[in-house]
Amino acid sequence: MGEAQALARHQQRIEELCAAAIRALAGEADLHFRGRRLHRGRRALPLFAPHLHPSLEADDFASFRGAADGLALRVARSDEALHRRLAPADPVERLVFDLLEQIRVEARPPAGMPGVARNLRHRFEQWSRAFHRSGLTETSRGILLYTVAQICRARVTGEPVLEETEDLLETTRGSIVPVLGHDLAALRRHRDDQAAYARHALSIARIVGEMIQSADDERGDGQQGDDPDDRTALARFMEPDDAAGDGEIALAAPGRSRVLEASDDGYRVFTRAYDREVAATELVGRPRLAEYRERLDRRIAAQGVNLARLARELKALLAVPVRDDWNAGQEEGYVDGRRLAQLVASPAERRLFRTERLEPAAQCAVGFLVDCSGSMKQHVESVAMLVDVLARALEMAGAATEVLGFTTGAWNGGRALRDWRRTGQPPHPGRLNEACHIVFKDADTAWRRARPTIAALLEPVLFREGIDGEAVDWACSRLRSRPEERRLLLVISDGCPMDTATNLANDPHYLDHHLREVVQRHEQAGDVAILGVGVGLDLSPFYGRSQALDLSAPPGNSVFREIVALIGGHARR
């Protein structure tokens, strides 16, 4: 744990230094890293080119500095809207087009800054060596894309190709330069005009895409030819691997919904006729609840959680001083009118005052919103134990708690999808499933009375698909109705929103986009603090304050300390 924390701190320090360099070179004050991704304010910027994402394990600090300079030049010198409008839809073509734009902005470093040129060159060479040594140049797709990257950068910047792979490129370069020659020459001529440069970049991207498609057609459907791991190679070339390696926490990778951006009405719901808010007792019978409660109690007892200590830590975080009563008979403070008669009887009497008696009280409502999607089944015992122990400790600390869950009423759309098909399948129908919001414990019910219903989290039938954005809205509306001054919502999830019918009828990132909008809206309003608790996943792309938990082993006191730190505002932001 100590080594992991040291590595995380080192990563954070490097990101802070890189962000400062990017802000200085780009001239924008609101650029920062969150979850290893560059953000402008609250919006994550595109991933840009693959060589702009070094790793602590494989790269030196100069590579991070070079990547920072490349990102700064991309932000400062590239019209993002123009680039996005011209970008081709085909993934391979879009990759080449994006790489060529990055080469353009790096071609002319700022005057008087030779160090920036050295940094950019160093980073591209390091990435090129890593790509070659990984074996990706041994595939037909890989060597083609690698050669295009090398010769295009050499032509636009005037710098030589990487010396150690120059001989490797000769055969491929000889076959593609005659085809790309005119557009290659035009790239250098128009490198100061993004629109003119883009026309030739698009031409090169389309030619490369056609070459790869032609090679695939010659091999035949399902045949990989001489590329045993061709698809993996291409995926690694196209974008940095956001998923973590062995033993690390992966980063959630949400996308941008073009359908939602283009919609004048914003997020849509095709029908709410089948939506429901239901108590857990209506979904799980009492005999099953008793069985689940006994199972959960055994699990909690085996963990040996120090509940009293946890409650004290939470109270110290959440409690604020409030006036409980008065201390009478004091020698200073407020005059106590009830004791003035003593002054007549005993002129020397000095204990005529009173002071406020202040007691710490947790005037706070805490909601737990549990993702009941199918992938959470494998973590359900650990999650139920965490929620149950935290709810009990918070109640001991004086806070009100409620435990909520969200799922869908059916797989793959259910009755909502059936109704959409009956109406002729109009385009972009919005959310296309039956939302099901579950109350395991409401804020007015004591933990002791709610023990059986909290255990309903162990019921596997509840776990289907997840529509996170609407669930967060629902949970926040419940908390806003509470009288407590402070309101916290902990969203416990192991992945991005997922509803098959909605994604197929709209686009794959429709629900992702909506969740980010909902969280951002509530964060700006400030009425409910939303905290993301990722189960084996870093949810920072969705939640401004988040903590990733590794529940592959039984959670102990250390996991509770991480959640306490998140509640206290000390977790990574």
MARPA-416909 format. One record per residue (C-alpha): x negated, y negated, z; residue in three letters. Coordinates in Angstrom, 1 decimal, padded with zeros to 4 digits. Each point is the difference from the previous one (the first is absolute). Example, Ala and Ser with C-alpha at 12.3 -4.5 7.8 and 13.67 -1.06 7.14 Angstrom:
# residues 2
px / py / pz / resn
-012.3 / 004.5 / 007.8 / ALA
-001.4 / -003.4 / -000.7 / SER
//
This chain:
# residues 573
px / py / pz / resn
000.0 / 000.0 / 000.0 / MET
-002.9 / -002.3 / 000.9 / GLY
-001.6 / 000.5 / -003.4 / GLU
003.3 / -000.5 / -001.8 / ALA
000.6 / -003.2 / 001.8 / GLN
-003.6 / -001.3 / -000.7 / ALA
000.5 / 000.8 / -003.7 / LEU
003.4 / -001.8 / 000.0 / ALA
-001.6 / -003.0 / 001.6 / ARG
-002.8 / 000.0 / -002.5 / HIS
002.5 / 000.2 / -002.9 / GLN
001.9 / -002.9 / 001.5 / GLN
-003.1 / -002.1 / 000.4 / ARG
-001.1 / 000.6 / -003.6 / ILE
003.6 / -000.9 / -001.2 / GLU
-000.2 / -003.2 / 002.0 / GLU
-003.3 / -001.0 / -001.6 / LEU
001.2 / 000.9 / -003.5 / CYS
003.2 / -001.9 / 000.5 / ALA
-001.9 / -003.1 / 001.1 / ALA
-002.2 / 000.3 / -003.1 / ALA
003.0 / 000.5 / -002.3 / ILE
001.8 / -003.0 / 001.5 / ARG
-003.1 / -002.2 / -000.4 / ALA
-000.6 / 001.0 / -003.6 / LEU
003.6 / 000.0 / -001.1 / ALA
001.0 / -003.1 / 001.9 / GLY
003.1 / 001.6 / 001.5 / GLU
000.5 / -000.1 / 003.7 / ALA
002.7 / 002.7 / 000.3 / ASP
-001.9 / 003.0 / -001.3 / LEU
-000.7 / 002.8 / 002.4 / HIS
-000.3 / 003.8 / 000.3 / PHE
002.7 / 002.2 / 001.5 / ARG
-000.3 / 003.7 / -000.1 / GLY
-003.0 / -000.3 / -002.3 / ARG
002.1 / -001.9 / -002.5 / ARG
-000.5 / -003.6 / -001.0 / LEU
003.1 / -002.1 / 000.8 / HIS
001.0 / -003.6 / -000.9 / ARG
002.1 / -000.9 / 003.0 / GLY
002.4 / 002.8 / 000.6 / ARG
-000.2 / 001.3 / -003.6 / ARG
-002.4 / 002.8 / -001.0 / ALA
-002.0 / -000.8 / -003.1 / LEU
-000.4 / 002.6 / -002.8 / PRO
-002.8 / 002.5 / 000.4 / LEU
-001.8 / -001.5 / -003.1 / PHE
-002.9 / 002.0 / -001.4 / ALA
-001.3 / 003.3 / 001.6 / PRO
-003.5 / -001.3 / 000.8 / HIS
001.3 / -002.6 / 002.4 / LEU
000.7 / 002.5 / 002.7 / HIS
-003.2 / 001.2 / 001.7 / PRO
000.1 / 002.4 / 003.0 / SER
-002.0 / 000.0 / 003.3 / LEU
-001.0 / 003.6 / -000.6 / GLU
-001.4 / -000.3 / -003.4 / ALA
-001.1 / -003.7 / -000.6 / ASP
-002.4 / -002.5 / 001.5 / ASP
000.9 / -003.5 / 001.2 / PHE
-001.1 / -001.6 / -003.2 / ALA
002.8 / 001.9 / -001.8 / SER
002.6 / -001.5 / 002.3 / PHE
-001.5 / -003.5 / -000.7 / ARG
000.1 / 000.7 / -003.7 / GLY
003.6 / 001.2 / 000.2 / ALA
001.0 / -003.0 / 002.0 / ALA
-001.5 / -002.3 / -002.7 / ASP
001.8 / 001.9 / -002.7 / GLY
003.3 / -000.3 / 001.8 / LEU
-000.5 / -003.7 / 000.6 / ALA
-000.8 / -000.6 / -003.7 / LEU
003.1 / 002.0 / -001.0 / ARG
002.2 / -002.1 / 002.3 / VAL
-001.5 / -003.3 / -001.1 / ALA
-000.4 / 000.5 / -003.7 / ARG
002.8 / 002.4 / -001.1 / SER
003.6 / -001.0 / -000.6 / ASP
001.8 / 002.8 / 001.8 / GLU
003.4 / -000.7 / -001.6 / ALA
-001.5 / 000.0 / -003.5 / LEU
-001.9 / 003.2 / 000.6 / HIS
003.0 / 001.8 / 001.4 / ARG
002.2 / -001.1 / -002.9 / ARG
-002.5 / 001.2 / -002.6 / LEU
-001.0 / 003.3 / 001.8 / ALA
001.0 / 003.1 / -001.9 / PRO
002.3 / 002.6 / 001.6 / ALA
-002.1 / 003.1 / -000.8 / ASP
-002.2 / 000.7 / 003.1 / PRO
-003.2 / 000.6 / -002.0 / VAL
000.5 / -003.1 / -002.1 / GLU
000.8 / -002.0 / 003.1 / ARG
-003.2 / 001.2 / 001.6 / LEU
-002.2 / -001.0 / -002.9 / VAL
001.8 / -003.4 / -000.3 / PHE
-000.4 / -000.7 / 003.7 / ASP
-003.7 / 001.0 / 000.0 / LEU
-000.7 / -002.3 / -003.0 / LEU
001.6 / -002.9 / 001.7 / GLU
-002.2 / 000.6 / 003.1 / GLN
-003.1 / 000.1 / -002.3 / ILE
001.1 / -003.4 / -001.5 / ARG
000.2 / -001.8 / 003.3 / VAL
-003.4 / 001.5 / 001.1 / GLU
-001.7 / -000.9 / -003.2 / ALA
-000.8 / -003.6 / 001.1 / ARG
-000.9 / -000.3 / 003.6 / PRO
000.2 / -003.5 / 001.6 / PRO
-002.8 / -002.3 / -001.1 / ALA
-002.7 / -000.3 / 002.6 / GLY
000.9 / 003.3 / 001.7 / MET
-002.4 / 002.6 / -001.3 / PRO
000.7 / 002.2 / 003.1 / GLY
003.6 / 000.5 / -001.2 / VAL
-001.3 / 001.3 / -003.3 / ALA
-002.3 / 002.5 / 001.8 / ARG
002.8 / 001.1 / 002.3 / ASN
002.4 / 000.7 / -003.0 / LEU
-002.7 / 001.9 / -001.9 / ARG
-001.0 / 002.0 / 003.1 / HIS
003.6 / 001.0 / 000.7 / ARG
000.8 / 001.1 / -003.5 / PHE
-003.2 / 002.1 / -000.2 / GLU
000.7 / 001.7 / 003.3 / GLN
003.5 / 000.9 / -001.1 / TRP
-001.3 / 001.2 / -003.4 / SER
-002.5 / 002.3 / 001.7 / ARG
002.6 / 001.4 / 002.4 / ALA
002.3 / 000.7 / -002.9 / PHE
-002.7 / 001.8 / -002.0 / HIS
-001.3 / 002.0 / 003.0 / ARG
003.4 / 001.1 / 001.0 / SER
000.2 / 002.0 / -003.3 / GLY
002.8 / -002.1 / -001.5 / LEU
-002.0 / -000.7 / -003.1 / THR
000.0 / 003.7 / -000.8 / GLU
003.6 / -000.2 / -001.1 / THR
001.0 / -001.3 / -003.4 / SER
002.3 / -002.6 / 001.4 / ARG
-002.5 / -001.0 / 002.6 / GLY
-002.9 / -000.5 / -002.4 / ILE
002.2 / -002.0 / -002.4 / LEU
001.3 / -002.4 / 002.7 / LEU
-003.5 / -000.3 / 001.6 / TYR
-001.5 / -000.8 / -003.4 / THR
002.6 / -002.6 / -000.7 / VAL
-000.6 / -001.7 / 003.4 / ALA
-003.8 / 000.0 / -000.5 / GLN
-000.1 / -001.4 / -003.6 / ILE
002.8 / -002.5 / 000.5 / CYS
-001.7 / -001.5 / 003.1 / ARG
-003.4 / 000.0 / -001.8 / ALA
001.5 / -001.8 / -003.0 / ARG
002.0 / -002.6 / 002.1 / VAL
-002.7 / -000.8 / 002.6 / THR
-003.1 / 000.5 / -002.1 / GLY
-001.5 / 002.4 / 002.6 / GLU
-001.3 / 003.5 / -001.0 / PRO
001.9 / 003.1 / 000.8 / VAL
-001.1 / 002.1 / 002.9 / LEU
-003.4 / 001.4 / -000.9 / GLU
000.4 / 003.4 / 001.6 / GLU
003.1 / 000.9 / -002.1 / THR
-000.9 / -001.8 / -003.2 / GLU
-001.0 / 003.2 / -001.8 / ASP
003.2 / 001.7 / 001.2 / LEU
002.1 / -002.7 / -001.7 / LEU
-001.6 / 000.2 / -003.5 / GLU
002.2 / 002.6 / -001.6 / THR
003.3 / -001.5 / 001.3 / THR
-001.2 / -003.6 / -000.7 / ARG
-000.9 / 000.9 / -003.6 / GLY
003.5 / 001.3 / -000.6 / SER
002.0 / -002.8 / 001.5 / ILE
-002.0 / -003.2 / -000.7 / VAL
000.9 / 000.1 / -003.7 / PRO
003.7 / 000.1 / 000.9 / VAL
-000.3 / -002.6 / 002.8 / LEU
-002.7 / -002.2 / -001.6 / GLY
002.2 / -003.0 / -001.1 / HIS
001.8 / -000.2 / 003.3 / ASP
-003.2 / 000.5 / 002.0 / LEU
-001.6 / -003.0 / -001.7 / ALA
003.1 / -002.1 / 000.6 / ALA
000.0 / 000.7 / 003.7 / LEU
-003.2 / -001.9 / 000.5 / ARG
001.1 / -002.9 / -002.2 / ARG
003.3 / -000.5 / 001.9 / HIS
-001.2 / 000.8 / 003.5 / ARG
000.9 / -003.6 / 001.1 / ASP
003.6 / 000.3 / -001.4 / ASP
002.0 / 002.6 / 001.8 / GLN
002.9 / 000.1 / -002.5 / ALA
-002.2 / 000.3 / -003.0 / ALA
-002.2 / 002.6 / 001.8 / TYR
003.0 / 002.0 / 001.0 / ALA
001.0 / 000.6 / -003.6 / ARG
-003.2 / 001.8 / -000.7 / HIS
000.0 / 001.7 / 003.4 / ALA
003.5 / 001.4 / -000.8 / LEU
-001.2 / 001.2 / -003.4 / SER
-002.9 / 001.9 / 001.7 / ILE
002.3 / 001.4 / 002.6 / ALA
002.4 / 001.3 / -002.6 / ARG
-002.8 / 001.6 / -002.0 / ILE
-001.4 / 001.8 / 003.0 / VAL
003.5 / 001.1 / 001.0 / GLY
000.6 / 001.4 / -003.4 / GLU
-003.4 / 001.9 / 000.1 / MET
000.9 / 001.7 / 003.2 / ILE
003.5 / 000.8 / -001.1 / GLN
-001.4 / 001.4 / -003.3 / SER
-002.4 / 002.2 / 001.9 / ALA
002.8 / 001.3 / 002.3 / ASP
002.1 / 000.8 / -003.1 / ASP
-002.8 / 002.0 / -001.6 / GLU
-000.4 / 002.1 / 003.2 / ARG
003.7 / 000.6 / 000.1 / GLY
002.5 / -000.4 / 002.9 / ASP
-001.2 / 001.4 / 003.2 / GLY
-003.5 / 000.6 / -001.3 / GLN
-002.9 / -001.8 / 001.8 / GLN
-002.6 / 001.1 / -002.5 / GLY
-003.6 / -000.7 / 001.2 / ASP
001.3 / -002.2 / 002.9 / ASP
000.9 / 002.3 / 002.8 / PRO
001.0 / -002.8 / 002.3 / ASP
000.9 / -002.7 / -002.5 / ASP
003.0 / -001.5 / 001.6 / ARG
-001.8 / -000.4 / 003.4 / THR
-002.9 / -001.6 / -001.8 / ALA
002.2 / -002.5 / -001.7 / LEU
001.9 / -000.8 / 003.2 / ALA
-003.2 / -000.7 / 001.9 / ARG
-001.2 / -002.3 / -002.8 / PHE
003.2 / -001.9 / -000.2 / MET
000.2 / -001.2 / 003.6 / GLU
-001.7 / 000.3 / 003.4 / PRO
001.1 / 002.9 / 002.1 / ASP
002.2 / -001.6 / 002.7 / ASP
000.5 / 003.4 / 001.6 / ALA
-002.6 / 000.6 / 002.7 / ALA
-002.4 / 002.8 / 000.1 / GLY
-000.1 / 002.9 / 002.4 / ASP
000.8 / -001.0 / 003.5 / GLY
001.0 / -003.6 / -000.9 / GLU
003.4 / -001.7 / -000.1 / ILE
001.3 / -000.6 / -003.4 / ALA
001.4 / -003.4 / -001.1 / LEU
003.6 / -000.3 / -001.1 / ALA
000.1 / -001.0 / -003.7 / ALA
003.2 / -001.9 / -000.8 / PRO
000.6 / -001.5 / -003.4 / GLY
001.8 / -002.9 / -001.5 / ARG
003.5 / 000.4 / -001.4 / SER
000.5 / -001.6 / -003.3 / ARG
003.8 / 000.7 / 000.2 / VAL
000.3 / -001.8 / 003.4 / LEU
-002.1 / -002.9 / -001.2 / GLU
002.1 / -000.5 / -003.1 / ALA
003.3 / 000.3 / 001.8 / SER
001.9 / -003.2 / 000.7 / ASP
002.0 / 001.7 / 002.7 / ASP
-003.0 / 001.4 / 001.9 / GLY
000.3 / 003.4 / 001.6 / TYR
003.2 / 001.9 / -000.9 / ARG
002.0 / 002.8 / 001.5 / VAL
002.2 / 001.9 / -002.5 / PHE
002.6 / 001.0 / 002.7 / THR
000.2 / -000.1 / 003.8 / ARG
003.1 / 002.2 / 000.0 / ALA
-001.9 / 003.0 / 001.4 / TYR
-002.4 / -001.9 / 002.4 / ASP
000.4 / 000.8 / 003.6 / ARG
-001.3 / -000.9 / 003.5 / GLU
000.3 / 003.0 / 002.2 / VAL
-000.9 / 001.1 / 003.5 / ALA
-002.4 / 003.0 / 000.3 / ALA
002.6 / 002.0 / 002.0 / THR
002.2 / 000.0 / -003.1 / GLU
-002.7 / 001.7 / -002.1 / LEU
-001.4 / 002.5 / 002.5 / VAL
002.1 / 002.2 / 002.3 / GLY
-000.5 / 000.0 / 003.8 / ARG
-001.5 / 003.5 / 000.2 / PRO
-002.6 / -000.9 / -002.5 / ARG
-000.7 / -003.3 / 001.8 / LEU
-000.6 / 001.9 / 003.2 / ALA
-002.4 / 002.4 / -001.8 / GLU
-001.9 / -002.9 / -001.6 / TYR
-000.2 / -001.9 / 003.3 / ARG
-001.5 / 003.0 / 001.8 / GLU
-002.5 / 000.4 / -002.9 / ARG
-001.0 / -003.7 / 000.1 / LEU
-000.4 / 000.1 / 003.8 / ASP
-002.4 / 002.9 / -000.3 / ARG
-002.0 / -001.9 / -002.6 / ARG
-000.2 / -003.2 / 002.2 / ILE
-001.0 / 002.0 / 003.1 / ALA
-002.8 / 001.7 / -001.9 / ALA
-001.4 / -003.4 / -001.1 / GLN
-000.6 / -001.3 / 003.5 / GLY
000.8 / -003.6 / -000.8 / VAL
-000.5 / -002.5 / 002.9 / ASN
003.4 / -001.5 / -000.2 / LEU
-000.4 / -002.3 / 003.0 / ALA
-003.1 / -001.5 / -001.4 / ARG
001.6 / -000.5 / -003.4 / LEU
002.9 / -001.8 / 001.6 / ALA
-002.3 / -002.3 / 001.9 / ARG
-001.9 / -000.9 / -003.2 / GLU
003.2 / -000.7 / -001.9 / LEU
001.3 / -002.1 / 002.8 / LYS
-003.2 / -002.0 / 000.1 / ALA
000.4 / -000.7 / -003.7 / LEU
003.7 / -000.7 / -000.2 / LEU
000.9 / -001.5 / 003.4 / ALA
000.2 / -003.8 / 000.6 / VAL
000.5 / -001.7 / 003.4 / PRO
003.6 / -000.8 / 000.8 / VAL
001.6 / -001.5 / 003.1 / ARG
001.3 / 002.7 / 002.2 / ASP
000.8 / -001.9 / 003.2 / ASP
-001.4 / -002.6 / 002.4 / TRP
-002.6 / 000.3 / 002.8 / ASN
001.4 / -002.0 / 002.9 / ALA
-001.9 / -001.4 / 003.0 / GLY
-003.0 / -001.3 / -001.9 / GLN
-002.2 / -003.0 / 000.9 / GLU
000.1 / -001.4 / -003.5 / GLU
002.1 / 000.3 / -003.1 / GLY
003.6 / -001.1 / -000.6 / TYR
001.9 / -001.5 / 003.0 / VAL
002.4 / 002.5 / 001.4 / ASP
003.2 / -001.9 / 000.9 / GLY
001.2 / 002.8 / 002.3 / ARG
-002.9 / -000.5 / 002.4 / ARG
000.2 / -003.8 / 000.3 / LEU
001.9 / 000.3 / 003.3 / ALA
-003.2 / 001.6 / 001.5 / GLN
-001.8 / -003.2 / -000.7 / LEU
002.3 / -001.8 / 002.5 / VAL
-000.3 / 002.6 / 002.6 / ALA
-003.8 / 000.5 / -000.5 / SER
-001.7 / -003.0 / -001.6 / PRO
-003.3 / 001.9 / -000.1 / ALA
001.6 / 002.8 / -002.1 / GLU
-001.8 / 000.2 / -003.4 / ARG
001.6 / 003.1 / -001.5 / ARG
002.8 / -001.9 / -001.8 / LEU
-000.8 / 001.0 / -003.6 / PHE
000.6 / 002.9 / -002.3 / ARG
-001.8 / 001.3 / -003.1 / THR
001.1 / 002.0 / -003.0 / GLU
-000.5 / 003.7 / 000.2 / ARG
-001.2 / 001.2 / -003.5 / LEU
000.2 / 003.6 / -001.0 / GLU
-001.3 / 001.5 / -003.3 / PRO
002.9 / 001.1 / -002.2 / ALA
-000.1 / 001.6 / -003.5 / ALA
002.7 / -002.0 / -001.7 / GLN
-000.6 / 002.0 / -003.2 / CYS
002.0 / 002.3 / -002.3 / ALA
-002.1 / 002.6 / -001.8 / VAL
001.5 / 002.1 / -002.9 / GLY
-001.5 / 003.1 / -001.5 / PHE
000.9 / 000.7 / -003.6 / LEU
-001.0 / 003.5 / -001.0 / VAL
-000.3 / 001.0 / -003.7 / ASP
002.0 / 003.2 / -000.4 / CYS
-001.1 / 000.8 / -003.5 / SER
-001.0 / 003.5 / -000.9 / GLY
-003.8 / -000.5 / 000.3 / SER
000.4 / -000.9 / 003.7 / MET
001.2 / 003.5 / 000.9 / LYS
-003.6 / 001.2 / 000.6 / GLN
-000.6 / -002.9 / 002.5 / HIS
003.4 / 000.1 / 001.7 / VAL
-001.0 / 001.5 / 003.3 / GLU
-002.9 / -002.4 / 000.5 / SER
002.2 / -003.0 / -001.0 / VAL
002.9 / 001.1 / 002.2 / ALA
-002.4 / 000.3 / 003.0 / MET
-001.6 / -003.4 / -000.7 / LEU
003.4 / -001.7 / -000.2 / VAL
001.4 / 001.7 / 003.0 / ASP
-003.0 / -000.8 / 002.3 / VAL
-000.1 / -003.6 / -001.2 / LEU
003.7 / -000.5 / 000.4 / ALA
-000.2 / 001.3 / 003.6 / ARG
-003.2 / -002.1 / 000.8 / ALA
001.6 / -003.1 / -001.4 / LEU
003.1 / 000.5 / 002.0 / GLU
-002.2 / 000.4 / 003.1 / MET
-001.7 / -003.3 / -001.0 / ALA
003.4 / -001.7 / -000.1 / GLY
000.5 / -000.3 / -003.8 / ALA
003.1 / 001.1 / -001.9 / ALA
-000.6 / 002.6 / -002.6 / THR
001.9 / 001.7 / -002.9 / GLU
-001.0 / 002.8 / -002.2 / VAL
001.3 / 000.0 / -003.6 / LEU
-000.6 / 002.0 / -003.1 / GLY
000.7 / -000.2 / -003.7 / PHE
000.5 / 002.5 / -002.8 / THR
002.4 / 000.7 / -002.8 / THR
003.3 / 001.8 / -000.1 / GLY
-001.2 / 002.2 / -002.9 / ALA
-003.0 / 001.0 / -002.1 / TRP
-000.3 / -001.6 / -003.5 / ASN
002.8 / -002.6 / 000.3 / GLY
002.9 / 002.1 / 001.1 / GLY
003.5 / -001.5 / -000.5 / ARG
-001.5 / -003.5 / -000.9 / ALA
-001.8 / 001.5 / -003.0 / LEU
003.1 / 001.9 / -001.0 / ARG
002.0 / -003.3 / -000.1 / ASP
-002.7 / -001.7 / -002.0 / TRP
000.1 / 002.7 / -002.6 / ARG
003.8 / -000.3 / -000.2 / ARG
-000.3 / -003.7 / -000.7 / THR
-002.2 / 000.6 / -003.0 / GLY
-003.4 / -000.4 / 001.7 / GLN
-000.4 / -003.8 / -000.2 / PRO
-003.7 / -001.0 / 000.0 / PRO
-001.8 / -001.0 / 003.2 / HIS
002.8 / 000.9 / 002.5 / PRO
-002.2 / -000.6 / 003.1 / GLY
000.1 / 002.3 / 003.0 / ARG
001.6 / 003.2 / -001.1 / LEU
000.5 / 002.3 / 003.0 / ASN
002.0 / 000.2 / 003.2 / GLU
-001.8 / -001.9 / 002.8 / ALA
000.3 / 001.7 / 003.4 / CYS
-001.1 / -001.9 / 003.1 / HIS
-000.2 / 002.0 / 003.2 / ILE
000.2 / -001.2 / 003.6 / VAL
-001.9 / 002.3 / 002.4 / PHE
000.1 / -002.4 / 002.9 / LYS
001.6 / -003.5 / 000.2 / ASP
-001.5 / -002.8 / 002.1 / ALA
002.8 / 000.1 / 002.6 / ASP
-000.5 / 003.7 / 000.8 / THR
-002.5 / 001.0 / 002.6 / ALA
-002.8 / 002.4 / -001.0 / TRP
001.2 / 002.7 / 002.4 / ARG
003.5 / 000.1 / -001.7 / ARG
-001.5 / -000.1 / -003.5 / ALA
-002.5 / 002.8 / 000.6 / ARG
002.0 / 002.6 / -002.0 / PRO
000.8 / -002.3 / -003.0 / THR
-003.7 / -001.1 / -000.3 / ILE
-000.8 / 003.7 / -000.4 / ALA
002.2 / 000.1 / -003.1 / ALA
-003.1 / -001.3 / -001.8 / LEU
-001.0 / 003.6 / -000.1 / LEU
002.9 / 001.0 / -002.3 / GLU
-001.5 / 000.8 / -003.4 / PRO
003.3 / -000.4 / -001.9 / VAL
-000.1 / -003.7 / 000.5 / LEU
-003.1 / -000.5 / -002.0 / PHE
000.7 / -000.9 / -003.7 / ARG
-001.1 / -003.1 / -001.8 / GLU
-000.8 / -003.6 / 001.3 / GLY
001.2 / -003.5 / -000.9 / ILE
-002.2 / -002.0 / 002.3 / ASP
000.8 / -003.6 / -000.9 / GLY
003.7 / 000.3 / 000.9 / GLU
-000.8 / 001.9 / 003.2 / ALA
-002.4 / -002.7 / 001.2 / VAL
002.7 / -002.6 / -000.7 / ASP
002.6 / 002.1 / 001.9 / TRP
-002.3 / 000.5 / 003.0 / ALA
-001.0 / -003.7 / 000.1 / CYS
003.7 / -001.0 / 000.0 / SER
000.6 / 002.2 / 003.0 / ARG
-002.9 / -001.5 / 001.9 / LEU
001.1 / -003.6 / -000.9 / ARG
003.3 / 000.7 / 001.8 / SER
-001.8 / 000.7 / 003.3 / ARG
-000.3 / -002.8 / 002.7 / PRO
-003.7 / 000.6 / 000.6 / GLU
-002.4 / -002.7 / -001.0 / GLU
-002.6 / 002.2 / -001.6 / ARG
000.8 / 002.7 / -002.5 / ARG
-002.3 / 002.7 / -001.4 / LEU
000.6 / 002.6 / -002.7 / LEU
-002.4 / 002.9 / -000.5 / LEU
000.5 / 001.7 / -003.3 / VAL
-001.4 / 003.5 / 000.0 / ILE
-000.6 / 001.4 / -003.5 / SER
-002.3 / 002.2 / -001.9 / ASP
000.3 / -001.4 / -003.5 / GLY
001.6 / -002.4 / -002.5 / CYS
003.8 / -000.2 / -000.4 / PRO
001.2 / 002.8 / -002.1 / MET
003.4 / 000.7 / -001.7 / ASP
-000.2 / 002.0 / -003.2 / THR
003.2 / -001.2 / -001.5 / ALA
-000.7 / -003.7 / 000.7 / THR
-003.5 / 000.3 / -001.4 / ASN
001.0 / 001.7 / -003.2 / LEU
002.9 / -002.3 / -000.7 / ALA
-002.0 / -003.2 / 000.6 / ASN
-003.8 / 000.3 / 000.2 / ASP
-002.4 / 001.9 / 002.3 / PRO
-000.7 / -003.0 / 002.3 / HIS
003.5 / -001.4 / 000.4 / TYR
000.2 / 001.0 / 003.7 / LEU
-003.6 / -000.9 / 000.8 / ASP
000.5 / -003.5 / -001.3 / HIS
003.2 / -000.4 / 002.0 / HIS
-001.6 / 001.2 / 003.3 / LEU
-002.8 / -002.6 / -000.4 / ARG
002.6 / -002.7 / -000.6 / GLU
002.0 / 001.0 / 003.1 / VAL
-003.0 / 000.1 / 002.3 / VAL
-001.3 / -003.3 / -001.3 / GLN
003.4 / -001.7 / 000.5 / ARG
000.2 / 001.1 / 003.6 / HIS
-003.6 / -000.9 / 000.7 / GLU
000.7 / -003.5 / -001.3 / GLN
003.2 / -000.3 / 002.0 / ALA
-001.9 / 001.1 / 003.2 / GLY
003.0 / 001.4 / 001.7 / ASP
-001.3 / 003.6 / 000.1 / VAL
-003.6 / 001.1 / 000.0 / ALA
-000.3 / 003.0 / -002.3 / ILE
-002.9 / 002.4 / 000.6 / LEU
-000.9 / 002.9 / -002.3 / GLY
-001.1 / 003.3 / 001.5 / VAL
-001.4 / 002.1 / -002.7 / GLY
-000.1 / 003.8 / 000.5 / VAL
-003.1 / 001.0 / -001.9 / GLY
000.3 / -003.1 / -002.2 / LEU
-001.1 / -003.6 / 000.2 / ASP
003.2 / -002.1 / -000.5 / LEU
-001.7 / -003.4 / -000.1 / SER
001.1 / -000.6 / -003.6 / PRO
003.6 / -000.1 / 001.4 / PHE
-000.4 / -001.4 / 003.5 / TYR
-002.1 / -002.9 / 001.1 / GLY
-000.7 / 001.7 / 003.4 / ARG
-000.5 / 003.8 / -000.2 / SER
-001.9 / 002.9 / 001.5 / GLN
-000.7 / 003.3 / -001.7 / ALA
000.2 / 003.1 / 002.3 / LEU
-001.7 / 003.4 / -000.6 / ASP
002.6 / 002.5 / 001.2 / LEU
-001.8 / 003.0 / -001.5 / SER
-001.0 / 001.0 / 003.6 / ALA
002.4 / -000.2 / 003.0 / PRO
000.2 / -003.7 / 001.0 / PRO
-001.4 / -000.9 / 003.4 / GLY
-000.5 / -003.1 / 002.0 / ASN
-002.2 / -001.5 / -002.7 / SER
002.9 / -000.2 / -002.4 / VAL
002.1 / -001.8 / 002.5 / PHE
-002.9 / -002.5 / 000.6 / ARG
000.0 / -000.7 / -003.7 / GLU
003.7 / -000.8 / 000.0 / ILE
-000.4 / -002.1 / 003.1 / VAL
-002.7 / -002.0 / -001.7 / ALA
002.3 / -000.5 / -003.0 / LEU
002.8 / -001.3 / 002.2 / ILE
-002.5 / -002.3 / 001.7 / GLY
-001.1 / -001.4 / -003.3 / GLY
-003.5 / 001.4 / 000.1 / HIS
000.3 / 002.4 / -002.9 / ALA
-001.3 / -000.8 / -003.5 / ARG
002.1 / -002.7 / -001.7 / ARG
//
